Amino acid sequence: MPGLRVWPRSPAMLLLPLLLEATLLRLGSSSHHPFYNGFYYNHIMNDKGSGQEKVVYFNGAKLIVDTPKDPVYSSSGTNVTLPCQYHYEPDQEAKRKIRIKWSKLRDDYTKEQDVLVAIGKTYVAFGNFQGRAHLRQAGRHEASLVISDVRLQDDGKYRCEVIDGLEDESDVVDLRLQGVVFPYQPPRGQYRLNFHEAERACQEQGAILATFNQLFQAWSEGLDWCNAGWLADGTVQYPIRLPRKPCGGLHLAPGIRSYGPRHRHLHRFDAFCFSSALRGEIFYLDHLAGMTLEEAKQSCQDAGAEIARVGHLYSAWKFLGLDRCDAGWLADGSVRYPIAKPRANCGPEEPGVRSFGFPSQGRFGVFCYKER
């Protein structure tokens, strides 16, 4: 091009690429690998030239971590073991102390909280897992986590991570609590709860906000509810078994309808709560003339118990088959009764917990709960 001058390259500039290549070749052939720890590996292109990488292992063994592919099921108040083992290929004994780390994950597999870290027989548990979590010392290459006194919040995914020097491998265990999901709205009426109020409302009823997986499981077991409610991840959804016009329309297939994430302070909906197996028992009390709510609370206290919460009643119906056609007060001021075997004069043809709402007056029996 006119006006463009091309300067000739100097001999040094021509030799520079050759010198760089020679230096890299010499480093690559050296027997001294940086950060060598007995498990050195190198990434090379595979023979098929597909662009995929394979790992070639030198002077050591590959670390493998194994966990069950199927979920581990448990319930509130029990002890559970999350299995995790590790081994080497080819088999060998570790030359260093193995570090084992357990973490609880969110549904998107990002870390939610540390659970436990252990080196040898020394371990530290964190947060609400203190005093409840330890490693099972059952044999060679064991990394299983034992959680005692399982709580509703323990439901979820856990990562088992094994660290040997610079080798770090992990796998995931899915802990699922057997429980029941129930829709909840407060005495003030429909769509009155922001996210934080929904969290508190569930906790006050012996439950927690349900996860999407828990709601999906409840839907697959028959839950059909047209009112939208908060879930634990801050989304608002509702389960529909029988499509109908007020519930998303007739043209939509059965499934979980979603409003997506909502503003946790400004938007207001109902809640979907999750409760697991009871740690105590529920029993029914009644007087000939019935009781007011305050009289009902006192009757439970006189019997060495407390007035039952909504989560208690749903759990007793789900896990103990509680069946009572008599309505009774609960702690939130609602009046409900559980039906395991539908029959005439006891509501719809499907099993469930029937509700009379929140009567401002009236006299009923009461459901009491006593901790074991």
N, C-alpha and C positions, 0 to 999 in steps of 0.2 A: 504494500500500500504506500502511496506517496507520503513522504514525511515521516515514515516509520523506520527507525534504524534497529537492526538486530545486532546485538553485541555478541561477539564470539565467546564461547565458554572457555574459562581458564582450565588448565590441566587439573588443578585441585578440585574444581567443581565436578569434573568428569569422574574423578576417582572417589568422591565422597560416597555415592551409592554402593560402590564395590566394597569400600571399607566397612560401611554399616552392615552389609550382608555378611561379610566375613566375621564381624564381631558377634552377630546374632547366632551364626552357626557354631562359633566356638563356645558361646554360653549354653547353647542347646545340647552340645556334646559333653559338657562338664559333668562330672560325677557328683558335684556338690549342688543339690537342689535347694533353693531357698525355702525356709519354713518346713523342712522335711521332718515328719513325725512318725515314720513307719507306715503311713497310709498314703503315701504320695500318689497322686494320679495326674494324668494329663489328658486334655481334650484334643481329639484329632478328628478329621473328617472321615466318615465311613467310606467303605470301598465302593459303594454304589453312586457316590457323588450326588446324593439327593439333597445335600445341605444340612442334613440332620447330624447331630453330634452323638458320638458314643464315648464311653469312658473306658480307658484302659488302665488297669490297676497294676502298680509295680510294687514289689517288696512288701506287700501287706495283704489285707483282706478287706472285703466290703462289709460295712456295718448295715444290718437289716433290722428294722423295728416292725413288730407284728402286733396288730390289734384286731378285734373281731369286726367283721364287716356289717353284721346285723346289730341293731340297737340293743343296749342293755336296759332291761326294764326293772323298775323298782317302785316304791311308794313311800309316802311321807312317814318318817319315824323309824324306818328300817335301816339296816346297814347294807351297803352295796360295794362290790369290787369291780373296778374298771380294769379289765385284763390288758396287760402290755408286756411283751417279752422282746428281747433283742438277741441277736446272734451274729456270727461272722461267717462269711463265705470266702475261703474255706474256714472251717471251724478252728478257733483258737481262743486262748485266754487273753483277756485285756491286760496290757502291761502297765496301765495307769489306773487311777481311781476313776470310775465312771461317774459322770454327773447326770442326774435325772431331773427333768423339770416338767411339771404339769401346769397347764394353763387352761382356763375356761374361755371358750370362744363365743363370739357372736354368730348369728346365722350366716353371715357372709365370710366366716372363718378368720376374721380379724380378732386380735386378742382383746378379751374383756377384762380379765383379772388373773393375777398369779394365784396359783393354788398351793404349790409345794415345790421346793428345791431340795435335793438330797445328794450327798456325796458319801458313798459307803453307807454306814449305819447312822450317819448324822443327817438330820433333815430339819427344815423350817417350813411351817405352814403359815399361810397369810390370810388376813381378813377374817371373814366369818368361817373359814375352814380351820382356824386355829383350834386345837383340841378335838377336831373331828376327822382330820385327814392324816394318813400315814401310808408308808409303802409296805406292801406284803413281802415279807422275807421268806418266800416259800422254796427257793432253790436258785440254781445257777441262771444268770441272765434274766432275773425277774425284775420288772419295773412297775408292776400293777399297783394301782391306787385304791386304797380302802377309804370310803367315806362312811362315817357312822352318823346315826340320827339324821337321816336324809331330810332336807327341807324342800319346800316348794321351789325356792329359788335355785336349787341345784340342778334342775332340769336343763339339759342343753348339751353342747358339744365340748369335748375336752381333748387337748393335744398332749400326747405323751412324747417327750423329746429326750433322746439319749445322746450324750456328748462324750466322745472319747478323743481327747486331744483336739485336733482340728476337724475330726469327723463329727458330723451333726446330722442325725436322721430323726424323723418323727412320723407319727401317724395319729389318727383321730378316732376317738370313741364317742358314740352318741348315747347319752344317758336320757332315758325317757321315763318320766313318772306316770304311773297309771292313775288317771284322774278323771274328772268330769268338768266340762265347760258349761257355764250357765250365764245367760244374759242378765244384766242387772241395771235397774234405774232407781234413783233415790225417791223418797216420798214426795219431792217437789214435782216429779213428773218426768216426761220424756225429754231427752236431749238437754240435760241441765249440767252435764259434767265436762269440764275441760280435762286434759290428759292427767294432770296431777291430782285432780279431785277424783278421777276414775281410779287411779292407783290407790288412793286412800280408801275409797269406797270398797274395793275388793279386799284390801287388808282388814278392814273393819268387819268383814263377813267371813274371816278365816280363809282367805284365798289371795291370789295375786292376779294381775292382768294376764290373760292368756296370750300365748304366742300364736303365730300363724299356723305352725304345725299342729298345735293342740286344737285350734279351731277347725282345721281341715279334718283331723281325726274325728272330732265331734260331728262334723257334717257328714262324714262317711258312715257314721253310726246312726244318722237320722235327724240331726239337729236342723231345724228349719225356722229361721227367725228373720222377720222383715225389717227390724229396727237396726240401724247401723251402730256399731260400738267400737270403742278404742281397743287396740291390742298393744302388747308390750313394746313393740318397735315404733309406736307413735303413728301407725297407720289406722285407718277406720274402715272396717269391713263388716259384712254380714253374710250368713250362710243360707242358701235357698235350695231346697230339695224339689219344690213344686213351683215352677215359674208361674207368675201371675202379674197382672198389670201394675199394681201398686209397688211391686218389688223388683223393678228393673225392666218389666215388660214381659209379654208372652213369647217374644221372639228370641230371648236369651236362653241358653241351655242351663240346666241346674249347675250350681257351683258356688264359689265364694265371690260375692260382689265386692269390689274395692273402690273406696274413695281416694286411696293413696295416702301419703303422709299429709297430716293436717297440722295447723298451728296449735302447739300444745297449750297455749294460754288463751287464745281467742276463740277457737272453735269448740263447740259443745255437742256431745253425743251421749249415748249410753255406754256401757262397758261390757266386755266379755271377760268373766272371771274364771279362774281355774283353781280347783280344789282337789286334793288327793285323799287317800284313805285316812280314816279317823284314828286318832290316838286314844280315843275314849269311846263312850257309848251315849246313845240318845234314847230318851224315854219320854213318854207322854203323860201329862198330869191334867186332871180335869176336876171341876166341882160341879155339883148338880146345876147351879145357876150360872156356870161359866165364870170367867175372871176378866177384869180389866187388864191392861198391859202392866200396870204397876203391881197389881195383885199377882199376876203371872210371874213376874220377876222375883217377887218375894217367895212364892211357892217353890221355885227352883232352888233358891238359896236355902230355904228350910229343909230341902231334901239333900243338901250338901253338894249342889250342882250350880250351874249358871244357865240362864236362858240361852237356848241354842242360836247360832248364827245361820244365815242362809247357806253358807258353804258347808256347815255341819249337816244340814238337812239333805242337801244334794248328795253329799258323800255317803250318808247313811242309805239313801235311796239307791244310789249307784252300786255300792260295794256290799251292803248288808241286806239289800232287798227290802228296805223298810217300806211297809205298806199300811197306811192308816187313812181311812176315809173321813176322819174327824179333823177339822181345821184347828190350827193352834198358832199362838203368838210366837214370833221370833224377835231377836234382839233389835232389829232395825224398825220395829213397829209394824211389820207386815204380818199378814195371816196367810198361812200356806198349809198344804198337806201333801204327802208323798203317796203315789199310787204305782205299785209294781205290777199289779194284776188288775187291769181295767175291768170295770163292771158297772152295772146300772146304778145311777144316782151318785156316781163318783167322778163325773167329768167326762172328757173325751175318750175315744176308744184306744188312744195310745198311752203307754206308760209315761209318767212324768211327774213333776212337782207342780201342783195346781196353786194358783195364787188368788186371794181375795183382795189384793192390793194393800193399802194402808188405811184401814178404817179409823176414823176419828173417834168413834165410839162403838160399843158392842162388847159382848162378853163371849170369850172362847176358852178353849183349853190352851195348853202351852207345851212346846217341845223343849225339854231340858237336856243339857250336855254335861257329862261328868268325865273329867280327865282320868285316865288310868294311872 
